Amino acid sequence: MAPTGKRTGEGTRKPGPALPSSAGYLDGQLLIAMPVMGDERFERSVIYLCAHSAEGAMGIIVNHPAGSIDFPELLQQLGIINKGEHIKLPENAESMKVLRGGPVDTGRGFVLHSSDFYIENATLRIDDGVCLTATVDILRAIANGSGPKHAILALGYAGWAPGQLETEIQSNGWLHCDADSDLIFGDDVDEKYGRALRKIGIDPGMLSNEAGHA
């Protein structure tokens, strides 16, 4: 799950000043896109950071639906279930969200999930409550009812080269806040951006107005 060095921002940027030492690295936290960012791929996005170090950063957008794709249909396409078997799927599989996780590796699925499920040598434990698994085995487990209690499937991810995320934060491209289970796994995908801003005391309406007059 290490960052690939592929850039997701607006062209090549030189590494900027590091984050304040008191902030440290932001893995396990949420990035919230500022309206002034200027990259439509990340407009109004909330990103859970799975990895952040001197090597770069990697995260999953948790509030952009992947078009009309639904999870049972995806299971059929992958041959995990046969046509018509979706009526037997457990409730959390039937309603599982399929999201657009970012512009890198969009043909690959990444499952963010609660830490009650773990596959040796395949699952990355990010913090006490959240893990990341990118093998088809977790999709089979969810389909047969033995998967994690909470999960979202993202197609693709967001990646930053060394120093790039720090530069974007210093340039007011991103805010960040502590993650919580509801913001990551909640069903109200369209409301996550506003709720993430309110979590750090910002009125989304005021932020949009200020950005419009910048």
Beta strands, then each sheet from edge to edge (+ up, - down):
strand 1: 29-33
strand 2: 46-53
strand 3: 56-61
strand 4: 98-100
strand 5: 104-114
strand 6: 123-125
strand 7: 130-133
strand 8: 151-160
strand 9: 174-178
sheet 1: 4+ 8+ 3- 2+ 1- 9+
sheet 2: 4+ 8+ 5- 7+ 6-
end
